[in-house]
Amino acid sequence: MTAPHLSADSSQLPLPAPSISPLTGYTRAHWEAAADRLLAGLLPYASPGLAQYRLPGPASHSGPWSDGLEGYARSFLLAAFRIAGSDGQAGPGLIERYASGLAAGTDPYGDERWPPVTDRAQPMVEAASVAIALHETRPWIWDRLDDRVRQRVADWLGGFVGARTNDSNWRLFQVITEEFLASVGAPHDRAEIDAGLARLEDWYRGGGWYTDGDGQKFDYYNAWALHLYPVLWARIAGPRADSGLVATHRARLREFLGTHQYFFGSDGAPVHQGRSLTYRFATTAPLWAGALADATPLPPGRTRRLASGALKHFAGRGAPDEQGLLSLGWYRPFLPVTQRYSGPASPYWASKAFLGLLLPADHPVWTAAEEPGPVDTADRCLALPAPGWLLHSTAADGIVRLVNHGSDRLPPPPAASQDSPHYTKLAYSSAAAPETPSADEPPGPDNHIALVGLSGSSRRGRIHRLYVRGRQAASWHTPLEAHEDDPGVRMTTASTVHGPWEVRVQRVQAPTGVGIREGGWAVACDNAPPAEETGAGWALARRDDGLTSVLVGLLGWDDRDVPVPGGVVHARDRNAYGRYSTTPVLTLPQHVGGTRLLVTLVVLTADPAVYRDLDALRSGTRARVAADGSVRIRFPDGALEQVAAQALVPPTELSGPDIQPSRTL
């Protein structure tokens, strides 16, 4: 069948409503219009029977057949929230559109049949979206399907029974799908459902944080999968769900949301860290899930402000594009934020952001006046020991910064150490993205300290935590691709944050002759390379709008007692925030061997009161080594911090001889 066409014209979005939404202007009507626009944009790419959506762009490693199913399943999730949220009164033809797709996709002999659900295959992911959508639209779609179609759908979803999944958030796809099968009286395995939920318990690390499988795999999958699916499972299971387990999931979600609210800048941008960032505003899904499950500490007006802020942020920066499509990218198309499994329809996991439409129009999240987010009102600093992070934000410019001493997305040893720019940088932000060169290129210099030798620049790889407390966090790593087999080579970093400033105290153990390079934040824009300024021991990059990255050598950054010159590294098409990017760097030409102590100031700011005072940026932060070996730090506003000498010594070295600071201090 052919469904009626819904316009993808953004001019049809409702007018802002400042009386109820003074910060974003968005209301429920804006969310409904955004959903309609996304659904309409897909129609030109639908197969004749509406079972597949073959969008433009490079295929995933699963191939076009699976990618077409992905287009159906992920948009069905969006359509389901729209249909259920309107009590079946969503755009004309929407129910028929997805019912027709079900019939064509599950016909085992049809031209548009879906690939089967088999061991560790991509259809497992999509089957869970289909199951959720069928549950939420049960009165309008499932209950009205022909018996033969219902049986075919159950048979296709039933491929999960007895199948092996990846040992990660995929376990929850099996939980969701088989619970739906149980709800309609179809064959399922209760032991597999229970095992998947039990595996989730193995990954809980406290404070509302799960790792996505064994290891230190902390990212937004904690938000849009590991917390979200238990809420959706409970909705499907109803009285079959263990009430104690449901209460545990709700309590953890509540605790997580107390932290998650800090991950959004005042402009709505989420912190740019981790994989699958092309899902964009899916980062808001747990905000709505908390309201849906009565498991949120946030006032309803703040929930809507954070979620609407993220949706509006991307809408104002080309996502969706003028055709109403979500591209493989962040704002514009940008493939380095994708993975091998990313196909043209993968970005439509962003549909999860529309979960709030399941809440009735008279729910307080839609009727309460917007309230400011935590980043809007005051400077914040939050220690997160479970993922190994520090969050610090500033109200003057609304920027959130994440200091990373814990997430590397690596399975536990003896798995080989690897490097990923979305996990192993020292810091991430809501206003800047990491440089993402291709795999055959050297790593970007931003937010990284590297040994530089004949084999190129070292990578961070596996992160070994030391501590996260107060305003400080520390870790160490063995540099990859540069003497990684030498037991005397090690980088230890302690970060201290205050306002927009971060001071990194770094203990570098390396052989004689290698260089050391450290980079600050990469700032990027589309029209031209950011401006640059450099001097003895410092460097700066600045965008036209004032976003400024500064790097200052406080201690140890000198060669024969002369401060090293600051520099910048330019790149093109290596940053999700813009085509042209610039990173301030400091480089020591040769390490004298042994251990060297380096202290560096790293700043990312858009506050004119900070970036316009260049003298304060260059010399307002001071550091010195005290007699006890600790590093004393004084920030420009007079705040004092101290990094203890033992904070830079991994536990395996605590019993060894003391190592004195470099003579250059």
C-alpha positions as CSV (number, residue, x, y, z in Angstrom):
1,M,0.0,0.0,0.0
2,T,1.0,3.6,-0.3
3,A,0.8,5.7,2.8
4,P,-0.2,9.4,2.7
5,H,2.8,11.7,2.4
6,L,3.6,13.8,5.5
7,S,5.6,17.0,4.8
8,A,9.2,17.1,6.1
9,D,9.2,20.9,5.8
10,S,10.7,22.3,9.1
11,S,8.7,25.5,8.6
12,Q,5.7,23.5,9.7
13,L,7.1,23.2,13.3
14,P,4.9,25.0,15.8
15,L,5.8,28.5,17.0
16,P,7.9,28.7,20.2
17,A,6.0,28.8,23.5
18,P,8.0,31.0,25.8
19,S,5.4,31.1,28.5
20,I,5.7,27.4,29.4
21,S,9.1,26.8,27.9
22,P,11.1,30.0,28.4
23,L,14.5,28.2,27.8
24,T,13.8,26.2,24.7
25,G,10.4,27.3,23.4
26,Y,9.6,23.6,22.8
27,T,6.3,21.9,23.9
28,R,4.8,18.5,23.2
29,A,3.5,19.8,19.9
30,H,7.2,20.4,18.8
31,W,8.1,16.8,19.7
32,E,5.1,15.5,17.7
33,A,6.0,17.7,14.7
34,A,9.6,16.6,14.9
35,A,8.5,12.9,14.9
36,D,6.2,13.5,12.0
37,R,9.0,15.2,10.1
38,L,11.3,12.3,10.6
39,L,8.7,9.7,9.6
40,A,7.8,11.7,6.5
41,G,11.4,12.0,5.4
42,L,11.7,8.2,5.2
43,L,8.8,7.6,2.9
44,P,10.7,8.2,-0.4
45,Y,13.0,5.4,0.6
46,A,10.4,2.8,1.5
47,S,10.1,-0.5,-0.4
48,P,6.8,-1.1,-2.2
49,G,5.5,-3.2,0.6
50,L,6.8,-0.8,3.3
51,A,8.9,-3.5,4.9
52,Q,12.3,-1.9,4.3
53,Y,13.8,1.6,4.1
54,R,16.9,1.7,1.9
55,L,18.4,5.1,2.8
56,P,21.3,6.7,0.9
57,G,24.8,6.2,2.3
58,P,27.4,3.5,2.8
59,A,26.1,0.1,3.9
60,S,27.0,-1.4,7.2
61,H,29.1,-4.6,7.5
62,S,25.8,-6.5,7.7
63,G,24.8,-5.4,4.2
64,P,21.9,-3.7,2.6
65,W,19.4,-6.4,3.3
66,S,19.9,-6.0,7.1
67,D,20.2,-2.2,6.7
68,G,16.7,-2.1,5.1
69,L,15.3,-4.0,8.1
70,E,17.0,-1.5,10.4
71,G,15.3,1.3,8.6
72,Y,11.9,-0.3,9.3
73,A,12.5,-1.4,12.9
74,R,14.0,1.8,14.2
75,S,11.4,4.1,12.5
76,F,8.7,1.7,13.8
77,L,9.9,2.5,17.3
78,L,9.4,6.2,16.5
79,A,6.0,5.6,14.9
80,A,4.9,3.5,17.9
81,F,5.6,6.3,20.4
82,R,3.7,8.6,18.1
83,I,0.7,6.3,17.6
84,A,0.4,5.3,21.3
85,G,1.0,8.9,22.5
86,S,-1.9,10.0,20.4
87,D,-4.2,7.1,21.3
88,G,-4.0,5.9,17.8
89,Q,-4.8,9.3,16.2
90,A,-1.3,10.0,14.8
91,G,-0.9,11.1,11.2
92,P,-3.2,9.4,8.6
93,G,-2.0,6.1,7.3
94,L,0.8,5.7,9.9
95,I,-0.8,2.6,11.5
96,E,-1.5,1.0,8.1
97,R,2.0,1.8,7.0
98,Y,3.8,-0.2,9.7
99,A,1.2,-3.0,9.7
100,S,1.8,-3.4,6.0
101,G,5.5,-3.6,6.6
102,L,5.1,-6.3,9.2
103,A,3.1,-8.4,6.8
104,A,5.6,-8.0,3.9
105,G,8.7,-8.3,6.1
106,T,7.7,-11.6,7.8
107,D,6.5,-13.3,4.6
108,P,9.3,-15.9,4.3
109,Y,8.7,-16.1,0.5
110,G,8.1,-12.5,-0.2
111,D,10.4,-10.1,-2.1
112,E,10.7,-7.9,1.0
113,R,11.3,-10.6,3.6
114,W,13.5,-9.7,6.5
115,P,16.8,-11.5,7.3
116,P,16.3,-14.1,10.0
117,V,17.2,-13.6,13.7
118,T,20.3,-15.8,14.0
119,D,23.3,-16.0,16.4
120,R,25.0,-12.6,17.0
121,A,23.5,-11.1,13.9
122,Q,22.2,-7.5,13.5
123,P,18.5,-8.6,13.2
124,M,18.7,-9.3,16.9
125,V,19.0,-5.6,17.6
126,E,16.2,-4.7,15.2
127,A,13.9,-7.5,16.6
128,A,13.9,-5.8,20.0
129,S,12.8,-2.5,18.5
130,V,10.0,-4.3,16.6
131,A,8.9,-6.1,19.9
132,I,8.8,-2.8,21.8
133,A,6.9,-1.1,19.1
134,L,4.4,-4.0,18.9
135,H,3.8,-3.9,22.6
136,E,3.2,-0.1,22.7
137,T,0.9,-0.2,19.7
138,R,-0.9,-3.5,20.7
139,P,-4.5,-2.2,20.5
140,W,-3.9,-0.5,17.1
141,I,-1.6,-2.9,15.3
142,W,-1.0,-6.3,16.9
143,D,-4.6,-6.9,17.9
144,R,-5.8,-6.1,14.4
145,L,-3.3,-8.2,12.4
146,D,-4.5,-11.2,10.5
147,D,-3.8,-14.4,12.5
148,R,-1.4,-15.6,9.8
149,V,0.6,-12.4,10.0
150,R,0.7,-12.6,13.8
151,Q,2.0,-16.1,13.5
152,R,4.7,-15.1,11.0
153,V,5.8,-12.2,13.3
154,A,6.0,-14.5,16.3
155,D,8.0,-17.0,14.2
156,W,10.4,-14.3,13.1
157,L,10.9,-12.9,16.6
158,G,11.2,-16.5,17.8
159,G,14.6,-16.8,16.2
160,F,15.9,-15.4,19.5
161,V,14.9,-18.6,21.4
162,G,18.0,-20.7,21.9
163,A,20.2,-18.2,19.9
164,R,23.5,-16.8,21.2
165,T,23.9,-13.0,21.6
166,N,26.9,-10.8,22.1
167,D,27.7,-10.5,25.8
168,S,26.8,-6.9,26.1
169,N,23.7,-4.8,25.9
170,W,22.6,-7.3,23.3
171,R,21.5,-9.6,26.1
172,L,18.7,-7.2,26.8
173,F,17.5,-7.5,23.2
174,Q,16.8,-11.1,23.9
175,V,15.1,-10.3,27.2
176,I,12.8,-7.8,25.5
177,T,11.9,-9.9,22.5
178,E,11.2,-13.1,24.4
179,E,9.2,-11.2,27.0
180,F,7.0,-9.9,24.2
181,L,6.6,-13.4,22.9
182,A,5.6,-14.5,26.3
183,S,3.0,-11.7,26.4
184,V,1.3,-13.0,23.3
185,G,1.5,-16.7,24.2
186,A,4.2,-17.6,21.7
187,P,7.1,-19.9,22.4
188,H,9.9,-18.4,24.5
189,D,12.5,-19.5,27.1
190,R,12.0,-18.0,30.6
191,A,15.5,-19.1,31.5
192,E,17.0,-17.0,28.8
193,I,15.1,-14.0,29.9
194,D,16.2,-14.5,33.5
195,A,19.8,-15.1,32.4
196,G,19.9,-11.8,30.5
197,L,18.6,-9.9,33.4
198,A,21.1,-11.6,35.7
199,R,24.0,-10.7,33.4
200,L,23.0,-7.1,33.8
201,E,23.7,-7.5,37.5
202,D,27.2,-8.6,36.8
203,W,27.9,-5.3,35.0
204,Y,26.7,-2.9,37.7
205,R,29.5,-0.8,39.2
206,G,27.5,1.4,41.5
207,G,26.3,5.0,41.4
208,G,23.8,4.2,38.7
209,W,26.6,3.0,36.3
210,Y,26.8,-0.2,34.3
211,T,29.7,-1.2,32.1
212,D,28.5,-2.5,28.7
213,G,30.0,-5.9,29.1
214,D,33.1,-6.9,31.1
215,G,35.8,-4.2,31.3
216,Q,35.7,-0.4,31.5
217,K,33.1,0.2,28.8
218,F,31.3,3.3,30.0
219,D,29.5,5.5,27.5
220,Y,25.9,6.5,26.5
221,Y,24.9,2.8,26.3
222,N,24.5,3.1,30.0
223,A,21.8,5.7,29.2
224,W,20.0,4.5,26.0
225,A,20.3,0.8,26.6
226,L,21.3,-0.6,30.0
227,H,18.9,1.6,31.9
228,L,16.2,2.0,29.2
229,Y,15.5,-1.6,28.4
230,P,14.8,-2.7,31.9
231,V,12.1,0.0,32.1
232,L,10.6,-1.2,28.7
233,W,10.9,-4.9,29.8
234,A,8.9,-4.2,32.9
235,R,6.2,-2.5,30.8
236,I,5.9,-5.6,28.6
237,A,6.2,-8.1,31.5
238,G,3.6,-6.5,33.7
239,P,2.7,-8.9,36.6
240,R,5.3,-11.5,35.3
241,A,8.1,-9.2,36.3
242,D,9.8,-9.7,39.7
243,S,8.7,-6.7,41.7
244,G,12.0,-6.6,43.7
245,L,14.1,-6.6,40.5
246,V,11.9,-3.8,39.0
247,A,12.4,-1.8,42.2
248,T,16.1,-2.3,41.9
249,H,16.2,-1.1,38.3
250,R,14.1,1.9,39.2
251,A,16.3,2.9,42.1
252,R,19.5,2.7,39.9
253,L,17.9,4.7,37.2
254,R,16.9,7.4,39.7
255,E,20.5,7.5,41.0
256,F,21.9,7.6,37.4
257,L,19.6,10.5,36.4
258,G,20.9,12.5,39.3
259,T,24.2,12.4,37.4
260,H,23.0,12.2,33.8
261,Q,21.4,15.7,34.0
262,Y,25.0,17.1,34.2
263,F,26.0,15.8,30.8
264,F,24.1,18.4,28.8
265,G,25.5,21.9,28.0
266,S,23.3,24.9,28.3
267,D,22.9,24.9,24.5
268,G,21.5,21.4,24.7
269,A,24.6,19.6,23.4
270,P,25.4,16.3,25.2
271,V,29.1,15.6,26.0
272,H,30.7,14.1,22.9
273,Q,32.2,10.8,24.2
274,G,31.8,7.2,23.3
275,R,30.6,5.2,20.3
276,S,27.4,5.4,18.3
277,L,27.3,9.1,18.7
278,T,25.3,9.3,15.5
279,Y,22.3,8.4,17.7
280,R,22.5,12.1,18.8
281,F,19.4,13.0,21.0
282,A,18.9,9.4,22.0
283,T,21.0,10.6,25.0
284,T,17.7,12.0,26.3
285,A,15.9,8.6,26.4
286,P,16.6,7.8,30.1
287,L,15.2,11.3,31.1
288,W,11.8,10.2,29.7
289,A,12.2,6.7,31.0
290,G,12.6,8.0,34.6
291,A,9.4,10.0,34.3
292,L,7.6,7.0,32.7
293,A,8.7,4.6,35.5
294,D,8.3,7.2,38.3
295,A,12.1,6.8,38.8
296,T,13.5,10.2,38.5
297,P,14.8,12.8,41.0
298,L,14.4,15.6,38.5
299,P,11.5,18.1,38.5
300,P,9.3,17.6,35.5
301,G,10.1,21.0,34.0
302,R,13.8,20.2,34.2
303,T,13.3,16.8,32.4
304,R,11.6,18.6,29.5
305,R,14.2,21.4,29.4
306,L,17.1,18.9,29.1
307,A,15.4,16.7,26.5
308,S,14.0,19.6,24.5
309,G,17.3,21.4,24.6
310,A,19.1,18.4,23.0
311,L,16.4,18.0,20.3
312,K,16.5,21.7,19.5
313,H,20.3,21.7,19.5
314,F,20.6,19.2,16.7
315,A,17.6,20.6,14.8
316,G,19.3,23.9,14.6
317,R,22.5,22.4,13.3
318,G,21.3,20.2,10.4
319,A,20.0,17.1,12.1
320,P,17.6,16.2,10.5
321,D,18.7,17.7,7.2
322,E,16.6,19.6,4.7
323,Q,15.0,16.3,3.5
324,G,14.1,15.3,7.0
325,L,16.8,12.6,7.2
326,L,19.2,11.8,10.0
327,S,22.6,11.4,8.4
328,L,25.5,9.2,9.5
329,G,27.2,11.9,11.5
330,W,26.9,14.4,14.4
331,Y,25.6,17.6,12.8
332,R,26.6,17.2,9.2
333,P,27.4,13.8,7.7
334,F,30.6,12.6,9.4
335,L,31.6,9.0,9.2
336,P,34.3,8.9,11.9
337,V,31.6,8.9,14.6
338,T,30.2,5.6,13.2
339,Q,31.3,2.0,13.6
340,R,31.4,-1.0,11.2
341,Y,27.8,-1.9,12.3
342,S,26.5,1.6,11.3
343,G,24.3,1.6,8.3
344,P,22.3,4.5,6.7
345,A,19.3,3.9,9.0
346,S,21.4,3.4,12.2
347,P,20.9,7.0,13.3
348,Y,17.2,6.3,13.8
349,W,18.0,4.8,17.2
350,A,17.5,8.4,18.0
351,S,13.8,7.4,18.0
352,K,14.3,6.5,21.7
353,A,14.3,10.2,22.4
354,F,10.6,10.3,21.7
355,L,9.7,7.9,24.5
356,G,8.2,10.9,26.3
357,L,5.3,10.9,23.9
358,L,4.0,7.8,25.8
359,L,3.3,10.1,28.7
360,P,-0.2,11.7,28.5
361,A,-0.4,15.3,27.3
362,D,-1.6,16.4,30.8
363,H,1.5,14.8,32.5
364,P,3.6,17.3,34.4
365,V,6.6,16.8,32.1
366,W,4.5,18.4,29.4
367,T,2.5,20.9,31.5
368,A,5.1,22.2,34.0
369,A,7.1,25.3,33.2
370,E,10.7,24.6,32.1
371,E,13.3,24.8,34.9
372,P,17.0,25.4,34.3
373,G,19.4,22.5,34.1
374,P,22.1,22.3,36.6
375,V,24.7,23.6,34.1
376,D,22.6,26.8,33.6
377,T,22.7,28.0,37.2
378,A,26.2,27.5,38.7
379,D,29.6,26.1,38.2
380,R,29.7,22.4,39.0
381,C,32.2,19.7,39.7
382,L,31.1,16.0,40.0
383,A,33.3,13.1,40.8
384,L,32.1,9.8,39.3
385,P,34.2,6.9,40.6
386,A,32.3,4.2,38.8
387,P,33.2,5.3,35.3
388,G,36.4,7.0,36.5
389,W,35.4,10.5,35.4
390,L,35.3,14.0,36.6
391,L,32.6,16.4,35.3
392,H,33.1,20.1,35.6
393,S,31.0,22.8,34.0
394,T,30.7,26.6,34.0
395,A,27.5,28.6,34.0
396,A,29.0,31.6,32.2
397,D,29.5,29.7,29.0
398,G,27.3,26.6,29.6
399,I,30.1,24.2,28.7
400,V,30.4,20.7,30.3
401,R,33.9,19.0,30.4
402,L,34.5,15.4,31.2
403,V,37.9,14.3,32.4
404,N,38.6,10.7,31.6
405,H,40.6,8.4,33.9
406,G,38.5,5.3,33.6
407,S,36.7,4.4,30.3
408,D,38.7,2.8,27.5
409,R,36.2,0.3,26.1
410,L,38.6,-2.6,26.5
411,P,37.8,-6.0,27.9
412,P,39.8,-7.1,30.9
413,P,43.4,-8.4,30.4
414,P,44.8,-10.4,28.8
415,A,42.9,-8.8,25.9
416,A,45.2,-6.6,23.8
417,S,45.3,-2.9,24.5
418,Q,43.9,-0.7,21.8
419,D,43.2,3.0,21.3
420,S,40.0,4.8,20.3
421,P,39.7,8.6,20.1
422,H,36.2,8.4,21.6
423,Y,37.4,6.6,24.7
424,T,41.1,7.2,25.5
425,K,41.4,11.0,25.3
426,L,42.1,12.7,28.6
427,A,39.0,14.9,28.3
428,Y,35.7,15.3,26.3
429,S,33.2,18.1,26.2
430,S,29.8,19.4,25.1
431,A,31.5,22.1,23.0
432,A,34.3,20.2,21.4
433,A,34.9,16.8,19.8
434,P,38.1,14.7,19.6
435,E,40.1,14.6,16.4
436,T,39.3,11.4,14.6
437,P,41.9,10.6,11.9
438,S,41.6,7.4,9.9
439,A,43.1,4.2,11.4
440,D,46.2,4.4,9.2
441,E,47.0,7.9,10.4
442,P,48.7,9.1,13.7
443,P,46.4,9.9,16.5
444,G,45.3,13.4,16.9
445,P,47.3,15.4,19.5
446,D,44.2,16.8,21.3
447,N,43.8,16.0,25.0
448,H,46.6,13.5,24.8
449,I,50.2,13.3,26.0
450,A,52.4,11.2,23.7
451,L,56.0,10.0,23.3
452,V,57.2,11.0,19.9
453,G,59.9,8.9,18.2
454,L,60.8,7.3,14.9
455,S,57.7,5.1,15.1
456,G,55.4,8.1,15.4
457,S,53.3,9.3,18.3
458,S,52.3,6.9,21.1
459,R,48.6,6.1,21.9
460,R,47.0,5.8,25.3
461,G,45.4,2.4,25.2
462,R,44.4,0.7,28.4
463,I,43.6,3.1,31.3
464,H,44.7,2.0,34.8
465,R,42.8,3.9,37.4
466,L,44.4,5.3,40.5
467,Y,41.6,7.4,42.1
468,V,38.7,9.7,41.6
469,R,37.8,12.0,44.4
470,G,36.7,15.6,45.0
471,R,38.2,17.7,42.2
472,Q,40.9,15.2,41.3
473,A,41.3,12.0,39.3
474,A,44.4,10.0,38.3
475,S,45.4,7.1,36.1
476,W,48.4,5.6,34.3
477,H,49.0,3.9,31.0
478,T,51.7,2.3,29.0
479,P,52.2,4.2,25.8
480,L,51.3,2.1,22.7
481,E,53.4,2.0,19.6
482,A,56.4,3.6,21.3
483,H,58.5,1.4,23.5
484,E,55.4,-0.4,24.8
485,D,57.5,-3.5,25.6
486,D,59.8,-1.5,27.9
487,P,58.8,-1.9,31.5
488,G,60.4,1.5,32.3
489,V,58.0,3.4,30.0
490,R,54.9,4.7,31.7
491,M,52.7,7.8,31.7
492,T,50.9,8.8,35.0
493,T,48.5,11.7,35.0
494,A,46.6,13.4,37.8
495,S,44.0,16.0,36.8
496,T,42.7,18.8,39.1
497,V,39.8,20.9,37.9
498,H,38.4,24.2,39.0
499,G,35.9,26.3,37.0
500,P,37.0,26.2,33.3
501,W,40.6,25.1,34.2
502,E,42.2,21.7,34.4
503,V,45.7,21.3,35.6
504,R,47.4,18.0,34.6
505,V,50.3,16.8,36.7
506,Q,52.1,14.2,34.7
507,R,54.9,11.8,35.6
508,V,56.6,10.6,32.4
509,Q,58.9,7.6,32.5
510,A,60.7,7.2,29.2
511,P,64.1,6.5,27.6
512,T,66.6,9.2,26.6
513,G,66.0,10.9,23.3
514,V,62.3,10.5,22.7
515,G,60.2,13.6,22.4
516,I,57.1,14.4,24.5
517,R,54.1,16.2,23.0
518,E,50.9,17.3,24.8
519,G,47.8,18.8,23.2
520,G,44.9,20.8,24.5
521,W,41.3,20.9,23.2
522,A,40.7,20.8,19.5
523,V,38.3,23.6,18.4
524,A,36.6,23.3,15.1
525,C,34.3,25.3,12.7
526,D,33.1,25.0,9.2
527,N,34.0,28.3,7.5
528,A,37.8,28.7,8.2
529,P,40.6,27.4,10.5
530,P,40.3,28.9,14.0
531,A,42.6,31.7,14.9
532,E,45.8,30.9,16.7
533,E,48.3,32.6,19.0
534,T,51.5,31.1,20.4
535,G,54.4,32.1,22.6
536,A,57.1,30.7,24.9
537,G,55.4,27.9,26.8
538,W,51.9,28.5,25.6
539,A,49.5,28.2,22.7
540,L,45.9,29.2,21.9
541,A,43.2,28.4,19.3
542,R,40.0,30.5,19.0
543,R,36.8,30.3,17.0
544,D,35.0,33.4,15.7
545,D,32.3,32.9,18.3
546,G,34.9,33.1,21.1
547,L,35.3,29.4,21.9
548,T,38.9,29.2,23.0
549,S,41.4,26.4,23.7
550,V,44.5,27.3,25.7
551,L,47.5,25.2,26.7
552,V,50.1,26.5,29.1
553,G,53.2,24.8,30.4
554,L,53.4,25.5,34.1
555,L,56.4,23.3,35.1
556,G,58.8,21.1,33.2
557,W,58.1,22.4,29.7
558,D,61.5,23.8,29.1
559,D,64.6,22.7,27.2
560,R,67.9,23.7,28.9
561,D,66.0,26.0,31.1
562,V,64.3,27.8,28.1
563,P,60.5,27.4,27.8
564,V,59.6,25.4,24.7
565,P,57.7,27.4,22.0
566,G,54.0,26.7,21.8
567,G,52.5,25.5,18.6
568,V,49.3,24.5,16.9
569,V,48.3,21.5,14.8
570,H,45.8,22.1,12.0
571,A,43.5,19.4,10.5
572,R,40.7,19.2,8.0
573,D,37.7,16.9,8.0
574,R,38.9,15.3,11.2
575,N,36.4,16.7,13.7
576,A,32.6,16.3,14.1
577,Y,32.2,19.9,15.1
578,G,33.5,21.4,11.9
579,R,35.6,20.9,8.8
580,Y,38.6,23.0,10.1
581,S,40.1,22.2,13.5
582,T,43.1,23.6,15.4
583,T,44.8,22.1,18.5
584,P,47.3,23.9,20.7
585,V,50.4,21.8,21.5
586,L,53.6,21.8,23.5
587,T,56.6,19.7,22.5
588,L,59.7,18.8,24.3
589,P,62.3,17.8,21.7
590,Q,64.1,15.2,23.8
591,H,63.5,13.5,27.1
592,V,66.7,13.2,29.2
593,G,65.7,9.8,30.4
594,G,64.3,8.5,33.7
595,T,61.3,10.3,35.1
596,R,60.2,13.8,34.2
597,L,57.4,15.8,35.9
598,L,55.3,18.0,33.7
599,V,52.5,20.3,34.9
600,T,50.2,21.7,32.2
601,L,47.2,24.0,32.3
602,V,44.4,23.1,29.9
603,V,41.5,25.4,29.3
604,L,38.3,25.3,27.1
605,T,36.1,28.4,27.5
606,A,33.6,30.6,25.8
607,D,33.4,33.0,28.7
608,P,34.7,36.5,27.5
609,A,35.7,37.3,31.0
610,V,38.2,34.4,30.8
611,Y,39.4,34.3,27.1
612,R,39.8,38.0,26.7
613,D,42.3,38.2,29.5
614,L,45.3,36.6,27.8
615,D,47.7,37.6,30.5
616,A,45.6,35.8,33.1
617,L,45.3,32.8,30.9
618,R,49.1,32.6,30.4
619,S,50.2,33.4,33.9
620,G,47.2,33.5,36.2
621,T,47.6,29.8,37.2
622,R,50.7,28.9,39.2
623,A,52.2,25.6,40.2
624,R,55.2,24.6,42.3
625,V,56.7,21.5,43.8
626,A,56.8,21.5,47.6
627,A,59.5,20.0,49.8
628,D,57.4,16.9,50.3
629,G,57.2,16.3,46.5
630,S,53.5,17.4,46.2
631,V,52.5,19.9,43.5
632,R,50.8,23.0,44.8
633,I,48.4,24.8,42.4
634,R,46.9,28.2,42.6
635,F,44.2,29.1,40.1
636,P,43.5,32.7,38.9
637,D,40.7,33.3,41.3
638,G,42.9,32.3,44.3
639,A,41.6,28.8,44.8
640,L,44.3,26.3,45.9
641,E,44.7,22.6,45.2
642,Q,47.4,20.1,46.0
643,V,48.4,16.9,44.2
644,A,50.2,14.6,46.6
645,A,53.5,13.0,45.5
646,Q,52.1,9.5,46.1
647,A,49.0,10.3,43.9
648,L,51.3,9.9,40.9
649,V,52.8,6.6,41.9
650,P,51.0,3.4,40.8
651,P,50.5,0.9,43.6
652,T,53.1,-1.5,42.2
653,E,55.8,1.3,42.7
654,L,54.9,2.4,46.2
655,S,57.5,0.3,47.8
656,G,60.3,1.3,45.3
657,P,62.8,4.1,45.6
658,D,61.6,7.7,45.4
659,I,62.0,9.3,42.0
660,Q,63.0,13.0,42.2
661,P,61.4,15.7,40.0
662,S,63.3,16.6,36.9
663,R,66.1,19.2,37.2
664,T,64.1,21.4,34.9
665,L,61.6,22.2,37.7
